C-alpha cells in the first residue's frame, strides 16, 4: 500500500503547491463577477462558495472517476503515480483556467471562448464537436446510473426486455428535463447538497474500507512499469483515455464555465475549480485501489475489471461496508453520473442558445431548445440498449471526444496566457501530450483508422508537433495584436 500512499501525498502536496502557482499566475481581483453584473435569475445567479464548489464537484464527477480507474488499474500500480501527477498539472489546471477565463469574459461558455481566442473557423469545428460530446454524455449518464440502480439496488437484470429498466431511465430522464429548464438555484442549488453528502460519504467509506479490510495492493517496485495491460492494450494512449475524468476531461471545461456564472468572487476560483478536481482525483485513486485489492483477494478478476466494471462497484462496496453501507456507497456512485448528466444537457442548451442568439430568460425559448435535445438523447439511448455492442461503441466515442475537447481547451488557454504574458508552457505542454493521446488512439482504434501502433505513433508525433508549432505562431500573432490594441 506504500505506492498508493505516495500517490495520495503527491496529490495533496502537489495541489497545495501547484494550486498556489496557478492562482498566482491568474491573480484574482475584487472586480464584479458575471453572476453579479449580468444577473438574470436563470443562469447568472450568485451562489455561496461552498455550494458552487459542491455543484462543480458533482458536475464533473460522473462515472468516469470510478469506472475509468477500475479499468485503468489493469496497468498496475503505475496508476497510483500517474493519476495524481496528471490531475495536479493537467486536470485541475485545465478546470481552473477555463473557469477563470470564463469569469474574466462575462461568463462566456467554451464555444464563445474558443471563438474569441482561436478564431471563427476553429469555433465552428469545436461547436459541433462539443455538442456531440455533451449529447453522448447525456446518454451515457442515463444508461450507467440506470443500470447500476436496477442491478445493484433492485437486484434485477438490465436487459432490453425488463420494463423496470425503462421506468428507471424515465425517472432520470424526467429529472434531467426539469434540471435543464429551471433556474440553476431552484433545483441544482437545492438538491445538490444532499447528493454531495451521499457522494462524500461513499468515497470516504470506500477509502476507509481499504485499510479496515486490509485490501492488499501491489507496489510499483514489485511489479515494475507495466506499459501493456493483460489485454494487450498500450499504456499510451489507452490509460489516459480510459481514466479520463480522473486525470483530464474536456467535459469539465463546459462545467467550469457554467459555474462561472454563479460565482460571486474571483478568489473562490481555486477552491471551486482547482480543488474540486483534486477531490475527483482522490475518488479515482480510491476506486483504482479498491479494484486492485478486489482482484488480489479473489473477489474480482481482470476480465471483470475490463468488461464488467459496474459489477465490480457493487462487489467492492458490499464487501467493504456490508449490506447497508454498501448500498449507501452504490447510491453515491449512482449520484455521480446523474449530477453530471443534468448539467451537461443544461450546458448544451446554453451553448446552442448562444450560437443561435436566443434569449434564454424566456421559458418558452428554453423549452423549444430543450425538446429536440431530449428527443435525440432518447433515440440514442434506445439504440444503445437495443444493440448488443451499442453501449461499448457509445462509450468509446464519448471517451475519445471527451479528451479531444480538452485539446481545444488547452489551446484556448495557451493563447489566452500568451496574450496576457503568462507562462503559457503550463498549458501548451499538457495540450500537446493530449493531442498525442487522442490522435494515436483514433489512428489505431477499430472505431477509427485501425492503423498499426508504430504508424499511429509516428503520425501522431508529427500532428502533435504541428499542433504545438501552429499554436505558438498563432498565439504570438494575436499577442502582438492585443498589445497593439491596448496601446
N, C-alpha and C positions, 0 to 999 in steps of 0.2 A: 504493500500500500504506500510505500515511500514515494514512488513516482507520482502517484495520484496527489499526495500531499504537496509535493514540489510544484505540481501543476497548479494547485489551488493558491499556493504562495505567489507564483508568477502572475496569476490572475489578479489577486488583491493588490500586491505591491505595484505591479505594472499599471493597474488602474489609478492608483494614487499618484504615481509619478507622471505617467503619460497623459492622464486626465488633466493634471495641472498644466502640463505643457500645452495641450490643446486649448485650454481656457486662456492661457497667457497669450497665445497666438491670436485668438479671436477677440480678446479684450472686450468683455461685456460692458455695456454702458447703462445709464439710467434713462435712456430715451424711451418714449412711449412705444409699446409693442402694438402689432396689428390688432390684437384682441381688444385693446383699449381704443385705438384710433378708428378702427373700422367695425366696431361693434354692430352686429345685425340681429342678434338673438337666435341665430340658427347655427352658423359655423364659427363666426367670430364672437366668442363668448369667454371672458376671463374666468378662469377657474383656479382653485388653490393649488399650490405647488405639489402637495402630497397626492392630490387627485390627478393632476396632469402626469406625474411620474408613474402612478399606478396604471392609468389608462395607457400610457406609452408602453409599459411592460406587457400588459395584456394584449395590446395591439400587435406587437412584434413577435410575441412568443406563441406561435402556433404549434402544430405537431412537429415542426422541423427540429427544435432543440431536444426532442425526445426520440422520435423515430429515426432521425438522421444519425445521432450519436450511437444509437443501438446498432445500426448497420455499420457505422464508421469504425466502431471498436474492433471490427474484424481485422483491422490493420495492426492491432496490438496496442501496447502502452504508449507508443509514439503519439497517439491521440491525446493523451493527458498533457503533453507539452505543446502540441500544435494548436489545440483549441484555445488555450489561454493566450498564447502569443498572438494568434490571428485575431482573436477578439479584441485585445488591447490596442494593437496598432492598425488593425483593419476595420473590424465591425463597429466598435464603439466610436472610433474616429469618424467613420463614414456617417453614422447616425447623428453624431454631434454636429458635424459641419453642415450636413444637408438641412438639419433642423434650424441651426443658427443663421445660415444664409437665407432661409425662407423668412425667418423673423426680420432680417435686415431688408427684405424686399416685399413688404406688405403681405406676408403670409402666402406668397405665391406657391402653387403646387409644383411638383417636379417638372411636368412638361413646360410650364411657363419659365422656370429657371433654366431648363435646357435651352429654350429658345433665346433667352436673354444672354446666356454666356457661351453657347455653342452654335447659335445661328438657326435660321428657319429650316434649313434642309435637314439637319440632324434632329430638329424638333419634330418634323413630320415622321421620321423613322422611329424615334423614341415614343412618340404618342401612340402609334399603332402597337408598338412592342409592349408598352406598359399596360395599355388597356387589355391586351390579350392576356398578359400575365395576371392581372387582377381578376379577370374573368375566370381563368383556370384556378386561381387560388380560392375564389369564392366556391367553386365546385368542390375542390379538394377538401375544404373546411366545412362542407356539409357532409360529405362522404365519410371522412375519417372519424369525426366525433359521433356521427350517427351509428356507424358500425361498432365503435367502442361501447357505446351505450347499450346497444342491442345484445352484443356478445358478452360483455363483461359485467354489466349491471343486471340485465334481464335474463341472461343465460340462454339466449336464443341463437338462431342461425341468421347470418347477414346475407342470405341469398335473395335472388330476384323475386322468388315466389312468396316470401314471408311478408304479409301485409303490415306487420309491426314495423318493419324497416321503413316503409314509406310513411307511416304515421310519424315516426321519429324524425325522418327527413323533413316532413311537412311542418313540424313544430319549429325546427331550426330555421327553415326557410321563412316561416311567418315572422319569427323574431328578427331575422335579417331585414325583412321589408320594413318593419317598424323602426328598427335602429337606423336604417338608411334614410328614412324620411323625416323623422322627428328631430328637433333641435338637439345638439350633441349633449347638452347638460340635462336633458329630460329623461333619457333612457340610459345612455352610456355613462353619463356622470353619476347617475343614481345607483345602477346595478353593479358597476364595476368594483366598488369597494368590497362587496360580498364575494364576487368572483375572485378578487385579489387575495382575500383571506384564505379561500379554499386552495388557490394556487400555491401560496407560500407555505401553507400547512402541508400540502402534498410534497413539495420539494424538500422541505426540512425533514419531513418524516422519512423519506427515502434516504436522504443523506445520513440521518442518524442510524437508520437501519443497516447501512453498510458496516458501521462499527459495532453496533449491538449484536448483529447476527454473524459478525466475523467473516464477511464475504472475502475470499482470497483474491487478490488482484496481482496480475503479472507485473514484473519490474522490467524496465527497458534494458537494463544491463544483463538480464537473463535471456530475454527473447531476441535482443538486437533490434535493428531498424528493419521493420517489415514494409517493403515498398510494393509488395504484391500480396493481396489477401488470399484466403483459401479458395476463392472462386476465380482466381486468375486476373483480378482487376487491379490496375495500376494506381498507386497512391496519388500521383498527379496524372489526371485531374479528378479521379473518381471520389477520393476522400473529401475534397473541397466542394464538390457539387452535392455529395450526399449529406454532409454535415453543415450545409449552407447556413441555416438560421442560427447555428451555434457559433459561427465564425463571422461571416459576412453575408448579408442578404440585401439585394436590391429593393425588395419589398419594404424594408424598413424605412427607406428614404421617403416613400409615399406616406408613411405613418408619422414620421417626424415632422414633415411639412404640414400634415393635418393638425398635429398638436401645436404647431407654431401659431395657430390661430386662437388658441385658448390660453397661451402663456402670458402672464401679466408682468413678468420681469425677465430681462435678458440673463440676469445672474442665476436664474433657475435652470439654464440650459445644461450645465454639466450634470446635475442630478437627473434631470428629466430625460435627456438624450444619451449621454455617455454612460452614466452609472447603471441605467436600466438595461443597456446592452451587456454590461459586465454581469449583471444578475442573470441574464439569459445564458451567458457563457457558463455560469455556475450550474444552472439547470442542466445544460448539455453535459458538463463534466460528471454530474451526479448520475445521470441516466446511462452514460457510457460506462461508468464504473459498475453500476448495478447490472448491466447486461453482461459485462465480462465476468463478474462474480457469479452470476446465474449459470453461465456455461461451466465455470470451474468447479461448481458443486453439483453439476449434473441436472439442474432444473431446466436448462435450455441447451440447444445445440447451435452450432454455427449456421446450419441450414435455417433454423428458426430466426436467428438474427437477420439473415439475409432476406428471407421471404415472408416471415410472419412476425414482423416487429410489433404489431399491435397485440398479438397474443403474449409476447414477452412482457409487455407492460402489465397485464393482468397477473401473470405468474409471479413477477418480481414483487409487485405491490402487496399481494395477498400473503406471500411467503414472509416478507419483511414485517408487515404491520398487522397481520391477522385479518380476519374477515371484515370487521368493521373499519379498521384503519386502512385496509387495502381498498375498500370501496371509496373511502374519502380520497385516497391518493388517485384512484382511477378517475373520480369526478374532477379532480384538479387537472388531470391530463385532458379530459373532455372539454373543460373550460377554455383551455389554451386556444385550440383552433376556432372555437365559437367566437371568442373575443378578438380574433384576428379576421375572421371571415366577414363580420359585420362592418368593421371599419374599412376593410379592403373594398367592399362594394360601395361604401359611402365615399371613399376616395375616388372610385371610378365615376360615380355620379358627378362629383365636383370637377374632375378632370374633363369630362365630356361637356359639362356646362360652361367651363371656361373656354374650351376650344370653340364652342358654338356661340359664345357670348350670350348665354341665357341667364336671366335674373333668378337666382336660387332663393331669394327671400320670399318668393311666391310659392305657396304649397302646391298649386296646380302644376307649375313648371317642374317641380321636383318629382311629382307623380308621373308626369309624362316621360321624364328622363329615366325613372326607375323601372317602369313597366317593361320596356324592351330588354333591359339588362337582366331582369329576373326571368324573362321568357327564355333567353339564350342560356342562362345558368341552368334552368330546369331541363332544357333539351340536352345539354352536355351531360348532366347528371344521369339522366335516363339512359343515354348511350353508354356511359362508362359502366353502369350497373348491368346493362343487358349484355355487353361484350365481355367475354371471359378475360381478355387481356386489356380491356378498356382502361382500368384504373392504372395499371403499370405504365401504359403509354402516356396517360394524362399526367402522372407524377413525374415522369422523366422530362417531358416537355416543360412542365412547370418549373422543375428544379433548374434546368438549363436557362430558361427565360429569366428566372429569378437572379441568377448570378450574372447573366448578360446585362440586366438592368443596372446592376451595381457598377459595371464597367462604365456605363453612361454617367452615373452619379459621380464616380471618382474623376471622370474627365471634366465634368462641370465644376467640381470643387477645385481641381487643379487650375483651371482658367481663372476662377474667382480669386484664388490665392495669388496667382501671378499678377492680376490686375491690382491687387491690394498689397503687393510686395511682401507677401508672406512666404515661408519656406515650403514651396509647392511640392517638393520631393516627398513630403509626408503623404501626399495624395497620389502623386504620379507613380511611385513605386508599387503600392498595393493595386493601383489601377492596371498597371502593366502585368502584374502577376495574374490577376483575374482575367485579363484579356487572354493570356496564355492558357489558363484553365478552361475557359468557355470555348475557345477555338479548337484546342486539342480534343476536347470532349466531343464536340459536334462533328468534327472531321473523322473521328474514329467510330463513333456510336452507330449502331444499326439504324437508329431513328434519324441519323444524319447522313454523312457521306461514306461511312463504312471503310475508311482508309486504314491501312496497317499503321501500327503505333509509330514506327520510325518516320513514315511520311507525314503523319499527323503532327508529330513533334517538330519536324523541320519547318513545315508550312506555318505552324503556329508561332514559331520563333520569329519568322520573317514578318508575319502580321503584327506581332507584338511590338517589334522594333519600329515598324511603320506607324503603329498607333502612338507610341511614345514620341517619335520624331514629329509627327503631324501635330500632336497636341502642344508640344513646346513651341513650334513655329507659329501656330495659330494663337497660342497664349501670349507670346511675345508681341505679336502684331496687335492684338486687342489691348495689351498693356500700354503700348505706345499711344494708341488712340484714346484710351481712358485718361492717360496722363496729359495728353494734349487738350482734351475736353475740359479738364479741371483747371488748366492754366489759361 
